[in-house]
């Protein structure tokens, strides 16, 4: 296993164990199976384990494994505060104490504000006294490092990144999402500030493993010898700003493959031929997309507040992934923001089309995107959810 340093010089395995996908058995987690997998990963040198308050049974399972096998001191635990349901400092403290109890520990090594999508969420936590709360828990040693996980657009990520002296952050990033969400720009901004980055969804939820046949053929003919997973992981570990890449490993086969790759891959190893291969596979995957938007943002700002690249991102995702999954991401990361930038705000002025390097029929495509992303039942549900959030 190869390791990378956090801000304090602590050596973190460049492969982290994502505990969200422990195998389920009946109504709970298959403890015996999870225990074997976790212990095997530890023996292979994995020392960063990521869980969260809202992952059903995950914190409790991990804590039980560590206590039973007396290996808490061999690993670092990352877990998360569900900031989106916090309404008081008392609730924050109660949730944190519950997490310590579940995990059977007296401290959290890497504690994250879970799933920021808007800088207003951080402002809300500040109004509840979160900064003083963090200082107190860092002082008593119950929190060692503080960070946040992020789903949203690049500009919002940069705002949050600069809003506090974070010890680390966690973003969704892979060669398909290179220029969406926080993206390469966000990754490099964190690197410039000396903030280590943890990666989630490195293989796009398996999408970069289960490649289209045309892409599989291209990979096989390349002579690289890489499996689809290896190509995606090595692309990430080639970037020095990345401290740790999480993988939701739930089989010994997966752990063996990923730990093998993590024992070999280093920053700077990716060749020009390798980059050309990922570009080719990305092109093949994107042949199904509906709008040729590159996310360059030359069309912005829209005078009416439409987030043009954001709408096109999730519209395309509907045809690159399952429609239900894409709509879920759209609602979670886009539609519930205070200033969501819905496509329906478009008045058809055409200003955007004059600046589009791809010469896209933006006005027409925005109408298509809105119809697909927000069919009537979704539109009603989103509207209701926004009203509830506005009152809270």
C-alpha distance (Angstrom), angle and dihedral (degrees) to the residues before:
residue distance angle dihedral
X1 . . .
X2 3.77 . .
X3 3.80 120.9 .
X4 3.78 137.8 -151.5
X5 3.80 129.2 -160.1
X6 3.77 130.0 -111.7
X7 3.83 121.3 -147.6
X8 3.81 91.2 -78.5
X9 3.79 95.8 48.9
X10 3.81 94.0 -103.5
X11 3.80 110.8 153.2
X12 3.80 111.2 -121.9
X13 3.80 122.9 -173.1
X14 3.79 107.9 -111.5
X15 3.81 87.2 -134.0
X16 3.80 113.6 64.2
X17 3.79 128.0 -167.7
X18 3.79 113.9 -119.7
X19 3.81 106.5 -152.3
X20 3.80 97.7 -167.8
X21 3.80 92.1 91.6
X22 3.80 102.0 51.8
X23 3.81 106.4 149.2
X24 3.78 111.7 -94.0
X25 3.80 124.3 -135.7
X26 3.76 117.1 -168.0
X27 3.79 108.8 -45.1
X28 3.79 94.6 -18.0
X29 3.79 145.2 34.7
X30 3.81 123.1 -63.9
X31 3.81 93.9 -114.9
X32 3.80 98.4 -172.7
X33 3.79 92.5 51.2
X34 3.81 93.1 45.4
X35 3.81 90.3 47.7
X36 3.82 93.0 54.3
X37 3.79 91.5 47.8
X38 3.81 95.8 46.4
X39 3.81 93.1 47.4
X40 3.81 91.6 47.6
X41 3.81 90.4 51.1
X42 3.82 90.9 50.1
X43 3.80 90.5 51.4
X44 3.81 88.4 52.6
X45 3.81 90.3 55.2
X46 3.82 102.9 -97.0
X47 3.80 106.9 146.1
X48 3.83 105.2 163.5
X49 3.81 116.5 82.3
X50 3.79 120.0 -177.4
X51 3.80 124.7 -160.1
X52 3.82 137.6 145.0
X53 3.79 142.3 -144.6
X54 3.80 92.4 -110.3
X55 3.84 98.0 48.8
X56 3.83 100.0 103.5
X57 3.80 109.7 -113.0
X58 3.81 93.9 -17.9
X59 3.82 100.6 115.3
X60 3.79 92.0 44.1
X61 3.81 92.9 48.2
X62 3.79 93.6 49.0
X63 3.80 92.0 46.9
X64 3.79 92.0 50.3
X65 3.83 92.0 49.6
X66 3.80 92.4 50.0
X67 3.81 94.4 46.2
X68 3.81 95.1 45.1
X69 3.82 92.9 49.6
X70 3.82 95.9 36.5
X71 3.77 93.8 -128.5
X72 3.82 103.3 123.6
X73 3.81 90.1 113.9
X74 3.81 91.4 56.0
X75 3.79 96.1 63.6
X76 3.80 144.1 42.3
X77 3.80 119.0 -124.3
X78 3.80 122.5 -143.9
X79 3.79 118.1 -170.9
X80 3.79 136.3 157.2
X81 3.78 144.1 -122.1
X82 3.83 111.3 -133.1
X83 3.81 90.9 -130.1
X84 3.80 92.7 176.0
X85 3.83 92.1 71.7
X86 3.81 98.3 39.5
X87 3.81 114.5 115.5
X88 3.81 102.0 163.4
X89 3.79 143.0 17.2
X90 3.79 87.1 -110.7
X91 3.82 89.7 59.6
X92 3.81 90.7 48.5
X93 3.81 91.6 52.4
X94 3.80 93.5 45.0
X95 3.81 91.5 51.2
X96 3.80 92.5 47.5
X97 3.81 92.9 50.2
X98 3.79 89.7 49.1
X99 3.81 89.5 53.2
X100 3.81 91.6 50.9
X101 3.79 88.8 51.1
X102 3.80 93.7 48.1
X103 3.79 91.8 48.2
X104 3.83 92.5 44.2
X105 3.77 92.7 -132.3
X106 3.79 139.6 113.7
X107 3.81 95.7 -136.2
X108 3.79 144.2 31.3
X109 3.78 115.0 -138.0
X110 3.81 97.1 -158.9
X111 3.81 116.8 20.6
X112 3.79 119.8 -173.8
X113 3.76 136.5 -165.5
X114 3.80 96.5 -127.6
X115 3.79 124.4 -120.6
X116 3.79 107.5 -16.9
X117 3.81 112.3 -168.8
X118 3.80 99.1 161.4
X119 3.81 134.2 34.0
X120 3.82 87.2 -129.6
X121 3.81 88.3 72.0
X122 3.81 89.5 62.2
X123 3.81 90.3 45.4
X124 3.81 88.8 53.7
X125 3.81 91.3 52.0
X126 3.80 89.9 49.1
X127 3.79 89.9 54.2
X128 3.83 87.5 55.1
X129 3.82 91.5 54.4
X130 3.80 98.5 -103.0
X131 3.82 94.7 149.6
X132 3.81 92.6 57.4
X133 3.81 89.5 42.9
X134 3.82 91.4 53.6
X135 3.81 91.7 47.8
X136 3.81 91.2 51.9
X137 3.80 94.2 49.6
X138 3.78 93.5 44.7
X139 3.80 88.6 51.0
X140 3.81 93.6 52.6
X141 3.83 91.7 44.1
X142 3.81 97.4 -118.4
X143 3.82 89.6 117.7
X144 3.80 117.8 39.3
X145 3.83 101.5 177.5
X146 3.81 131.2 14.9
X147 3.79 126.1 -151.1
X148 3.78 145.3 137.9
X149 3.78 138.8 -120.6
X150 3.77 117.7 -135.0
X151 3.79 141.9 -150.5
X152 3.79 115.1 168.5
X153 3.79 141.7 68.2
X154 3.79 129.5 -39.7
X155 3.80 97.9 -106.9
X156 3.80 92.1 51.7
X157 3.79 89.8 48.9
X158 3.80 90.7 53.7
X159 3.81 90.9 50.1
X160 3.80 92.3 52.4
X161 3.79 92.3 42.4
X162 3.81 89.5 57.3
X163 3.81 96.0 40.8
X164 3.83 96.7 79.3
X165 3.79 142.0 11.5
X166 3.80 95.8 -96.7
X167 3.81 122.2 -172.3
X168 3.82 93.2 -151.6
X169 3.80 142.5 -20.4
X170 3.79 138.7 -148.6
X171 3.81 125.8 -137.7
X172 3.79 140.1 173.3
X173 3.79 105.4 -111.3
X174 3.80 137.4 153.9
X175 3.79 136.2 135.9
X176 3.81 91.2 -81.9
X177 3.84 91.9 50.3
X178 3.79 94.5 41.8
X179 3.80 93.2 125.4
X180 3.80 102.4 27.1
X181 3.81 132.5 79.4
X182 3.84 107.7 4.7
X183 3.80 88.1 -18.7
X184 3.77 129.7 174.6
X185 3.80 90.1 -49.6
X186 3.79 90.9 58.0
X187 3.80 93.1 43.7
X188 3.78 91.8 52.9
X189 3.82 92.4 45.1
X190 3.81 89.1 55.5
X191 3.80 89.5 47.8
X192 3.80 91.6 52.6
X193 3.81 89.4 53.6
X194 3.81 91.2 48.5
X195 3.82 92.4 -114.8
X196 3.83 111.8 144.7
X197 3.80 115.3 -131.4
X198 3.80 127.7 -140.4
X199 3.81 115.8 -157.9
X200 3.80 125.9 -139.5
X201 3.81 126.2 -174.3
X202 3.82 91.9 24.0
X203 3.80 90.7 165.9
X204 3.82 96.9 35.0
X205 3.81 93.9 -107.6
X206 3.80 91.2 -52.2
X207 3.80 95.2 -46.3
X208 3.82 90.7 115.7
X209 3.81 89.9 50.4
X210 3.80 98.2 46.6
X211 3.79 95.1 52.2
X212 3.82 125.7 178.7
X213 3.81 112.3 -93.2
X214 3.79 91.5 -108.2
X215 3.82 90.5 55.2
X216 3.81 92.5 45.4
X217 3.79 88.8 53.6
X218 3.81 91.9 50.1
X219 3.80 90.8 50.7
X220 3.80 92.2 48.9
X221 3.81 92.9 47.9
X222 3.81 92.2 48.6
X223 3.80 92.5 77.4
X224 3.81 90.9 -138.2
X225 3.79 92.7 124.3
X226 3.81 89.0 -139.7
X227 3.77 124.0 140.6
X228 3.82 113.7 -136.0
X229 3.82 89.9 -102.5
X230 3.80 92.0 49.2
X231 3.79 92.6 52.7
X232 3.80 91.5 52.6
X233 3.79 95.2 45.1
X234 3.79 94.9 45.6
X235 3.82 89.7 50.0
X236 3.80 87.9 57.9
X237 3.79 98.2 43.0
X238 3.79 89.2 51.5
X239 3.84 86.4 74.1
X240 3.83 114.6 81.2
X241 3.82 94.0 -156.1
X242 3.81 89.0 70.4
X243 3.80 114.3 90.1
X244 3.79 99.9 178.7
X245 3.81 138.5 4.1
X246 3.80 115.9 -148.7
X247 3.77 121.6 -142.7
X248 3.80 123.7 -172.6
X249 3.79 92.5 -136.2
X250 3.81 116.5 -175.3
X251 3.79 104.0 160.0
X252 3.80 134.0 54.7
X253 3.80 88.8 -126.2
X254 3.79 90.9 58.7
X255 3.81 92.7 45.5
X256 3.81 91.7 49.6
X257 3.80 92.5 51.0
X258 3.79 95.0 45.0
X259 3.81 95.6 45.4
X260 3.81 89.8 48.9
X261 3.80 90.7 54.5
X262 3.81 91.6 43.6
X263 3.80 90.6 53.9
X264 3.83 90.3 58.0
X265 3.81 110.5 30.8
X266 3.81 121.3 94.8
X267 3.78 137.3 171.3
X268 3.79 112.9 -85.4
X269 3.82 96.4 24.5
X270 3.80 97.7 106.5
X271 3.80 110.7 104.1
X272 3.81 130.4 -146.3
X273 3.79 86.9 -106.1
X274 3.81 90.2 54.5
X275 3.80 91.9 50.6
X276 3.80 90.2 49.3
X277 3.79 88.9 52.0
X278 3.82 94.2 53.1
X279 3.82 89.6 46.6
X280 3.81 90.1 52.4
X281 3.80 93.6 48.5
X282 3.79 91.1 46.6
X283 3.79 89.3 51.7
X284 3.80 91.3 51.1
X285 3.82 92.1 49.2
X286 3.80 91.4 48.2
X287 3.79 94.3 52.3
X288 3.79 85.3 92.7
X289 3.81 95.7 54.8
X290 3.81 119.1 116.5
X291 3.82 101.1 -143.5
X292 3.81 126.0 37.0
X293 3.82 92.0 -138.3
X294 3.81 113.9 151.1
X295 3.81 94.6 -169.6
X296 3.81 92.0 -117.4
X297 3.86 90.0 141.0
X298 3.81 95.0 -144.0
X299 3.82 84.4 134.1
X300 3.80 91.0 62.5
X301 2.93 145.0 134.9
X302 3.77 98.6 43.7
X303 3.83 110.9 -152.9
X304 3.82 89.4 -133.3
X305 3.80 96.4 44.8
X306 3.80 100.1 -105.9
X307 3.81 111.3 158.5
X308 3.79 94.4 -140.1
X309 3.84 99.6 179.1
X310 3.81 90.5 42.4
X311 3.80 93.4 55.3
X312 3.80 91.7 46.1
X313 3.81 91.9 48.2
X314 3.81 93.0 60.4
X315 3.80 93.7 37.3
X316 3.80 89.3 56.9
X317 3.78 91.0 44.1
X318 3.80 89.6 60.7
X319 3.81 88.3 66.5
X320 3.79 96.5 38.4
X321 3.80 93.5 50.2
X322 3.80 138.5 13.1
X323 3.79 112.0 -51.4
X324 3.79 91.7 -130.4
X325 3.82 91.7 52.3
X326 3.80 91.9 48.3
X327 3.79 92.5 49.4
X328 3.81 89.9 49.1
X329 3.81 90.6 53.7
X330 3.80 90.5 45.2
X331 3.80 91.9 53.8
X332 3.79 95.3 42.4
X333 3.80 98.6 43.3
X334 3.80 103.3 28.1
X335 3.79 120.1 11.0
X336 3.81 98.0 55.8
X337 3.80 95.9 51.5
X338 3.79 115.7 112.9
X339 3.81 92.2 -116.2
X340 3.78 98.9 30.1
X341 3.81 99.0 171.3
X342 3.81 96.4 -139.1
X343 3.81 117.5 -163.2
X344 3.82 88.7 -123.4
X345 3.81 89.2 72.5
X346 3.81 89.2 71.4
X347 3.86 113.2 114.5
X348 3.81 93.8 -172.4
X349 3.81 97.3 -112.6
X350 3.82 91.4 147.1
X351 3.81 95.9 -141.0
X352 3.80 90.3 128.2
X353 3.80 94.3 54.7
X354 3.81 91.8 56.8
X355 3.81 89.7 61.7
X356 3.81 101.2 39.0
X357 3.85 110.8 115.4
X358 3.83 88.9 -159.4
X359 3.84 92.1 52.4
X360 3.79 90.3 -131.0
X361 3.83 121.7 177.2
X362 3.80 88.2 -119.2
X363 3.80 98.0 172.7
X364 3.79 92.8 52.9
X365 3.81 93.1 44.3
X366 3.81 92.6 49.2
X367 3.80 89.7 58.7
X368 3.82 90.3 50.2
X369 3.80 91.3 47.6
X370 3.79 93.5 51.2
X371 3.82 92.6 49.0
X372 3.80 91.4 50.9
X373 3.78 98.5 40.9
X374 3.78 97.2 41.7
X375 3.79 112.5 33.3
X376 3.80 110.7 172.8
X377 3.85 98.7 -86.0
X378 3.83 90.8 49.9
X379 3.81 91.9 44.7
X380 3.82 90.4 54.4
X381 3.82 92.8 46.1
X382 3.81 93.5 47.3
X383 3.81 91.5 48.7
X384 3.81 91.5 50.8
X385 3.81 92.5 47.4
X386 3.80 92.1 49.7
X387 3.82 90.5 52.2
X388 3.80 91.1 51.8
X389 3.80 91.9 48.2
X390 3.80 91.3 48.0
X391 3.83 90.5 55.4
X392 3.80 94.6 46.7
